C-alpha cells in the first residue's frame, strides 16, 4: 500500500485529483440548481414565504400598509405589471430612493433621470399628472431638493389608492396570499415577519 503523499505513485495522485475535481463539480452544480430554484420561485410571483396571514390582512386596511412592507410592495408591483401599469409604483419607489440621497451633487443627475423617465412629455414611463403638478415639478428639478418630487409622488399615491389598489385587493395576487394556505402559518409573529421583510417607507397622512 501507498503510505503518505510522498510515497504515492503518480497514478494515485492523478486519480485523487480527478475524484476531487468531480466532487467539486457536483457540489457546484447542486448549489447552482438550488440558487436557480429560488430565483424561479421568485420569478413566478412567490413573493412572501414567511409572512403571516395576519400581516397580509393588514395590507387590505390601507395602501400604506401594503407598500410599506417589502413583500406587499412586491405583490402589488407584480399585479400592476400584469396590467401593464407598473409605471406608477416604479415612480413612487424611485421617489423614495431619491429622498435617501444626501449629496447634492448626486441628487441633481438622479432628479433629472426621474424627470426624464416618468414626468417629461413622452417619457418612457410617463405617469398621469395634472398639468399644474407637472409644471411645478419641472421647475423643481431645475434646482432639485430632497422634496422636489413630493407633490407629484402624493398625487400618484392617491391615484393608486383610488384605482389600482382596490383592484389589487380583488385579484388573485392578493386573495391567494390571504387564503388559509397563502403565506405560511398564522403562528408566525409580526416581529418575525418584519424581520424577514423590513419596512421600507413612511406613511402618508
N, C-alpha and C positions, 0 to 999 in steps of 0.2 A: 504493500500500500504506500501511497504518497504521504509523507509526513512533513507538514509545513509548506508554506508557499514556495520557499526556495527549492524544495525537493520535488515540486510538481513538474511533470513534463509539459512541454509546450502545448500538447493536445489537450491536457486537462485544463490549462489556463484558458485556452480558446473556448472550450465547452462552457466553463464557468461564466465567461464574459457573455457568451450567447444567451445563456439562461437569464442572466441579469438584465440583458438588453430586452429580451422578450417579456419579462415580468414588468419592466418599466413601461413598455409599450402598452401592455394590458391595463396597467393602473391608469395610465394617461387616457386611454380610450374610455375606461369606466368613468373617470372624472368628467370627461367631455360629454358623455351620454347624460350624466346626472345634471350637468350645467345646462345642456340643451333642453332637457325635460322641464326644468324650472322655467326657462325662458319661453318654452312652448306653452306652458300653462298660463303665463302672464299674457302672452300674445292672444290667447283665446278668451281673455276677459276675466280670468280668475284673479281678482284684484284684492280680495280680503279673505285670507285663510285663517286669520287669528283674531278677527273682530267679533265681539259678542253680538247677539241679536239685540240686546238692549241698546248698544251703541248704534246699530243700524237703524233702529226705530227712531232714534233721536234725529236722524237725517231727515225724517219726514216732518219734523217740527219746524224747521226753517232751512233756508238755503245757506245761512251762515254755518249751521251745524254740519251740513253736508260738505261744503268745500273747505271748512277749517280742519277737516280730517283727511289725511293723505289718501286713505282708501276710498273715502266718499268722493273726493275730488277725482280720483282715477276712474271710478264707476261713472260719474257724471260726464267726464270727458269722453269716455267710450260711447256713452249714449249719444252725445252731441255729434261725435264722429260718424255714428251710424245714420244720422240725419243730415250729414254734410253741413253742419253749422257749428263746428268747433272753434270758429274764429273768436267768438265772444269770450269763451273761457280761456283761450290762449292769450287774448289781450289782457284779461283780468290777471292771469298768472304773471304775465310779463310786467305788468304794473307793480305787482307785489315784489318781484325780484328787483325791479328798478329802484324801489324805495329803500332797498338794503344797501345801495351803493353809497359809500361815504365820500369818495374822492370826486370833486367837481370835474376834474379832467377826464375821468372815466364816465361820468354821468352824461356829459354832452353827446358823445357819439352814441351811447345807448338810447338816449331820448330821441335822437334823430332816427335811429333804427326802428324804434317802436312806432314813431310817427309814420315813417315810410311804409311800414308793413301793415299797419292797421287803420290809420286815420286819413292819410292823404287821399286825394281823389284818385280812383282807380288803383288803390293799394291792393296787393295780392290777397290780403285777408281783411278787406275793409269792413269795419264794424258799423252798425246802424246808429249814427249820432245825428242829432238835430244840427242845423247849420250854425246856430249860436254857439253851442258847445264845441263844435268842430273848429270854428274860427278862434274861439278863446284858447283852445288847446294849441292851435297853430302859433299863436302869439307867445304862449308859454314856452314852447320848445325853442324859441329864439334865444332865451336866457333860462335854460332849464334849472328848476329847483326840485327838491325832493317831492313836492306836492303838485308838480305841473300837470300830472295826469289825473289828479284826484277827482275832478268833476266828471270827466269822461268815464272814469272807472266806475263811479257811482251810478251813472246813467246806464251803463251796460249791466251792472249788477242788478239793478231794478228791472231791467228788461228781461234778464234771465229768470228773475224771481217770479215775474208775472206770466211768463210764457213757457220756456223750455223746462224749468224746474217742475212745474205742475205736470207736464207730460212725462217727465222722468219718473215721478212717483207712481205713475200708472203703467210704466213699462216693465218688461221682463228684467231689465238691467237692475231695477230696484226690487221688484217683487220676488225674484229668485233668491236674492240675498236676505230678504226679510222673512222668508218662509222658514219652517221648522228646521230644515237641514241646510239652510243658506250659508251661514258663516260660523259654523262650529258650535260648541256648547255654550249655553247661556250661563254656565257656571263661571266662565272666564270673567274676571273683574274688569271694571272700566279702567283701572290703573294699568293692567296688563295690556289692554287694547291700546291705550295711549302710548305705552312704551313701544309697541310694535309699529304703530303708525302715528308719529308725533304730530301735534297741532302745528299748522303752518301759518295761519293768518288771524288777524284780529276780526272782531265782529263789527258790523256797521249798525248805526242807530236806526 
